[in-house]
Amino acid sequence: MSDSPTQTQEASDSSPRPFTALLVALQFLTISPALIKRAFTPRELGRATGYFPLVGLLLGVVLIAANLFLAHIFTGGICAALVLAFWVLLSGGLHLDGFLDACDGLLGGFTPEGRMEIMHDERVGAFALAGGVLLLLVKYSALLAIPALSPGIWLAPVLGRWGMVAAIYFFPYARPQGLGKAMKDHSSQWEILLASLFTLASAGLSGSLRGLVACLLAVGIVWLGARFTLRRIPGLTGDIYGALNELVEVVVLLAFAAGATSTGLAIPGLRA
């Protein structure tokens, strides 16, 4: 998630209804059509964070369906590449863009101010290029290794988006304004609780100890990523939220790819 301009306006006094908050989350995190044809209020953005993991689950279900369909047509390598491309497309490249900016900003620059300025720059540097290539390569390799119905495919986007909610709630924001600031200021313990309940329920549906391991790994990645960021700049930004989502996703995929032949729900005739 990056700090590019989007539809925001002053918060209203009343809290948005749950269905409205879900639509805001869906429209903000995906390439969903504009179901709400007006500007989002900061309060709506804050309340929407509680539904981020649910949107991740919806994305995961679509990815599983695409994986099953493509596995009947293409070999494993092509199928994995197309699923990964679809994964990036569904989110509009929002989180990948944040990861690229974070690579350039956090790994470059000599001062916190300089790093913040680099992250705000739309140009892609050497760290972003290397980081993006490596990230996609690892994701591709993990998708190639796990079964077509592996819970890791739908659990990764769930935990990735929970990671963003946790980062928004528990860690300071770096800039005086921005989308992340609006979410930070208007989310509460109820949003992190709701997001966590969705996530734990999804992990339970995996029917595997790996689901619990993936949850613990997600917590660890968010904490380590946030602590590293705070050593480099004074707080988190929208780009950092997107980067944490990407890192959690890739770690969850790797957790399910480790010894993949003994886990998951393989289907005869489909790639293992």
C-alpha positions as CSV (number, residue, x, y, z in Angstrom):
1,M,0.0,0.0,0.0
2,S,1.5,3.3,-1.0
3,D,0.8,6.9,-0.1
4,S,-0.4,7.9,-3.6
5,P,-3.5,10.3,-3.6
6,T,-6.9,8.6,-3.5
7,Q,-10.4,9.4,-2.6
8,T,-10.7,10.8,0.9
9,Q,-12.7,13.4,2.7
10,E,-13.4,14.6,6.2
11,A,-14.8,12.0,8.5
12,S,-18.5,12.0,9.3
13,D,-19.7,11.7,12.9
14,S,-21.4,8.3,12.4
15,S,-19.5,5.1,12.0
16,P,-19.9,3.4,8.6
17,R,-22.0,0.2,8.5
18,P,-20.1,-3.1,8.4
19,F,-21.1,-3.8,4.8
20,T,-20.0,-0.3,3.8
21,A,-16.6,-0.9,5.5
22,L,-16.3,-4.2,3.7
23,L,-17.0,-2.5,0.3
24,V,-14.4,0.2,1.1
25,A,-11.8,-2.5,2.0
26,L,-12.6,-4.5,-1.2
27,Q,-12.5,-1.4,-3.4
28,F,-9.3,-0.1,-1.8
29,L,-7.3,-3.3,-1.8
30,T,-8.4,-4.8,-5.2
31,I,-9.2,-3.8,-8.8
32,S,-12.9,-4.2,-7.9
33,P,-15.2,-1.8,-9.8
34,A,-16.1,1.4,-7.9
35,L,-19.0,0.1,-5.9
36,I,-19.0,3.2,-3.8
37,K,-19.0,6.1,-6.2
38,R,-17.9,8.8,-3.9
39,A,-14.9,9.8,-1.8
40,F,-14.1,7.6,1.2
41,T,-14.1,9.3,4.6
42,P,-11.1,8.8,6.9
43,R,-13.5,7.1,9.3
44,E,-14.5,4.6,6.6
45,L,-10.9,3.9,5.8
46,G,-10.1,3.2,9.4
47,R,-13.1,0.9,9.9
48,A,-12.3,-0.9,6.7
49,T,-9.1,-2.2,8.1
50,G,-11.0,-4.7,10.2
51,Y,-12.1,-6.4,6.9
52,F,-8.7,-6.5,5.2
53,P,-8.2,-10.2,6.0
54,L,-11.6,-11.1,4.7
55,V,-10.8,-9.3,1.4
56,G,-7.6,-11.4,1.5
57,L,-9.6,-14.6,1.8
58,L,-11.8,-13.6,-1.2
59,L,-8.6,-13.0,-3.2
60,G,-7.3,-16.4,-2.1
61,V,-10.4,-18.2,-3.2
62,V,-10.2,-16.6,-6.6
63,L,-6.5,-17.6,-6.8
64,I,-7.3,-21.2,-5.9
65,A,-10.0,-21.3,-8.6
66,A,-7.6,-19.8,-11.1
67,N,-4.9,-22.3,-10.1
68,L,-7.3,-25.2,-10.6
69,F,-8.5,-24.0,-13.9
70,L,-5.0,-23.2,-15.3
71,A,-3.5,-26.5,-14.0
72,H,-5.8,-28.4,-16.5
73,I,-4.4,-26.4,-19.4
74,F,-0.7,-25.6,-18.7
75,T,2.3,-27.3,-17.2
76,G,3.4,-26.4,-13.7
77,G,5.8,-23.6,-14.6
78,I,3.4,-21.7,-16.8
79,C,0.5,-22.2,-14.4
80,A,2.5,-20.8,-11.5
81,A,3.6,-17.8,-13.5
82,L,0.0,-17.0,-14.6
83,V,-1.3,-17.4,-11.1
84,L,1.3,-15.0,-9.8
85,A,0.5,-12.5,-12.6
86,F,-3.2,-12.8,-11.7
87,W,-2.3,-12.3,-8.0
88,V,-0.5,-9.0,-8.8
89,L,-3.2,-7.9,-11.1
90,L,-6.0,-8.5,-8.6
91,S,-4.4,-6.0,-6.2
92,G,-3.5,-3.5,-8.8
93,G,0.1,-3.9,-7.9
94,L,-0.6,-1.8,-4.9
95,H,1.4,-3.7,-2.3
96,L,4.2,-4.6,-4.8
97,D,4.6,-0.9,-5.5
98,G,5.0,-0.3,-1.8
99,F,7.5,-3.1,-1.5
100,L,9.6,-1.6,-4.3
101,D,9.5,1.9,-2.8
102,A,10.4,0.5,0.7
103,C,13.4,-1.4,-0.8
104,D,14.8,1.8,-2.3
105,G,14.0,4.0,0.7
106,L,15.0,1.8,3.6
107,L,18.1,0.3,2.0
108,G,19.3,3.6,0.4
109,G,19.8,7.1,1.7
110,F,21.9,8.3,4.6
111,T,19.4,10.1,6.8
112,P,15.8,9.4,7.8
113,E,14.7,12.4,5.8
114,G,16.6,11.2,2.8
115,R,15.1,7.8,3.0
116,M,11.6,9.2,3.3
117,E,12.2,11.3,0.2
118,I,13.5,8.3,-1.7
119,M,10.3,6.4,-0.9
120,H,8.2,9.2,-2.1
121,D,10.1,9.3,-5.4
122,E,8.3,7.4,-8.1
123,R,11.5,6.3,-9.9
124,V,12.7,2.7,-9.4
125,G,16.2,2.3,-8.1
126,A,18.6,-0.6,-8.0
127,F,17.4,-1.9,-4.6
128,A,13.8,-1.8,-5.8
129,L,14.6,-3.7,-9.0
130,A,16.6,-6.4,-7.2
131,G,14.1,-6.7,-4.4
132,G,11.1,-7.0,-6.8
133,V,12.8,-9.6,-9.0
134,L,13.8,-11.7,-6.0
135,L,10.4,-11.4,-4.3
136,L,8.5,-12.5,-7.5
137,L,11.0,-15.3,-8.1
138,V,10.6,-16.7,-4.6
139,K,6.8,-16.5,-4.9
140,Y,6.9,-18.2,-8.3
141,S,9.1,-21.0,-7.0
142,A,6.8,-21.5,-4.0
143,L,3.7,-21.7,-6.1
144,L,5.5,-24.2,-8.3
145,A,6.3,-26.4,-5.3
146,I,2.9,-26.5,-3.5
147,P,-0.2,-28.5,-4.5
148,A,-2.9,-26.9,-6.6
149,L,-5.2,-26.8,-3.5
150,S,-2.7,-25.9,-0.9
151,P,-4.1,-23.8,1.9
152,G,-1.0,-21.6,1.6
153,I,-2.4,-20.1,-1.6
154,W,-5.5,-18.6,0.1
155,L,-4.0,-18.2,3.5
156,A,-1.1,-16.0,2.3
157,P,-3.3,-13.1,1.2
158,V,-5.2,-13.3,4.4
159,L,-2.2,-13.1,6.7
160,G,-0.6,-10.5,4.5
161,R,-3.5,-8.2,4.9
162,W,-3.7,-9.0,8.7
163,G,-0.1,-7.9,8.8
164,M,-1.0,-4.5,7.4
165,V,-3.8,-4.1,10.0
166,A,-1.4,-5.0,12.8
167,A,1.2,-2.6,11.5
168,I,-1.3,0.2,11.3
169,Y,-2.6,-0.3,14.8
170,F,0.5,-1.1,16.8
171,F,3.2,1.1,15.2
172,P,3.5,4.9,14.7
173,Y,3.0,6.5,11.4
174,A,5.8,8.6,9.9
175,R,4.0,11.3,8.0
176,P,1.6,14.0,9.2
177,Q,-0.9,13.1,6.5
178,G,-1.7,10.3,4.0
179,L,-3.9,7.3,3.6
180,G,-2.0,5.4,6.2
181,K,-2.5,8.3,8.6
182,A,-6.2,8.3,8.1
183,M,-6.4,4.6,8.7
184,K,-4.2,4.9,11.8
185,D,-6.2,7.7,13.3
186,H,-9.6,6.0,12.7
187,S,-8.9,2.4,13.5
188,S,-9.3,1.0,17.0
189,Q,-8.9,-2.2,19.0
190,W,-12.1,-3.4,17.5
191,E,-10.6,-3.4,14.0
192,I,-7.5,-5.4,15.0
193,L,-9.7,-7.8,17.0
194,L,-12.1,-8.3,14.0
195,A,-9.1,-8.7,11.6
196,S,-7.5,-11.2,14.0
197,L,-10.7,-13.2,14.3
198,F,-11.1,-13.5,10.5
199,T,-7.4,-14.5,10.3
200,L,-7.6,-17.2,13.0
201,A,-10.7,-18.6,11.5
202,S,-9.0,-18.8,8.1
203,A,-6.0,-20.5,9.6
204,G,-8.3,-23.0,11.3
205,L,-9.9,-23.8,8.0
206,S,-6.5,-24.9,6.6
207,G,-6.8,-28.0,8.8
208,S,-3.1,-28.1,9.2
209,L,-0.5,-27.2,11.8
210,R,1.2,-25.2,9.1
211,G,-1.7,-22.7,9.4
212,L,-0.8,-22.0,13.0
213,V,2.9,-21.9,12.1
214,A,2.1,-19.4,9.3
215,C,0.3,-17.2,11.8
216,L,3.3,-17.1,14.1
217,L,5.6,-16.4,11.1
218,A,3.3,-13.5,10.1
219,V,3.5,-12.0,13.6
220,G,7.3,-12.3,13.5
221,I,7.7,-10.7,10.1
222,V,5.5,-7.8,11.0
223,W,7.4,-7.2,14.3
224,L,10.8,-7.6,12.7
225,G,9.9,-5.5,9.7
226,A,8.4,-2.7,11.8
227,R,11.4,-2.6,14.2
228,F,13.8,-2.5,11.2
229,T,11.8,0.3,9.7
230,L,11.8,2.3,12.9
231,R,15.6,2.1,13.0
232,R,15.7,3.8,9.6
233,I,12.8,6.3,9.6
234,P,10.7,7.7,12.4
235,G,7.6,5.7,11.6
236,L,5.8,3.5,9.2
237,T,4.2,4.6,5.9
238,G,1.8,3.3,3.4
239,D,4.7,1.9,1.4
240,I,5.9,0.0,4.5
241,Y,2.4,-1.5,5.0
242,G,2.5,-2.8,1.4
243,A,6.0,-4.2,1.9
244,L,5.0,-6.0,5.0
245,N,2.0,-7.6,3.2
246,E,4.4,-8.8,0.5
247,L,6.9,-10.2,2.9
248,V,4.2,-12.0,5.0
249,E,2.7,-13.5,1.8
250,V,6.1,-14.9,0.6
251,V,6.9,-16.3,4.0
252,V,3.5,-18.1,4.3
253,L,4.0,-19.6,0.8
254,L,7.4,-20.8,1.8
255,A,6.0,-22.4,5.0
256,F,3.6,-24.5,2.9
257,A,6.2,-25.2,0.2
258,A,8.6,-26.7,2.8
259,G,7.9,-30.5,2.4
260,A,5.0,-29.7,0.2
261,T,4.6,-33.3,-1.0
262,S,3.3,-34.3,2.4
263,T,0.8,-31.5,2.9
264,G,-2.0,-29.8,1.0
265,L,-4.8,-31.3,-1.0
266,A,-3.3,-32.6,-4.3
267,I,-5.7,-33.5,-7.0
268,P,-5.0,-36.4,-9.4
269,G,-3.8,-35.1,-12.7
270,L,-2.9,-31.7,-11.3
271,R,0.6,-30.6,-10.5
272,A,2.0,-31.5,-7.0
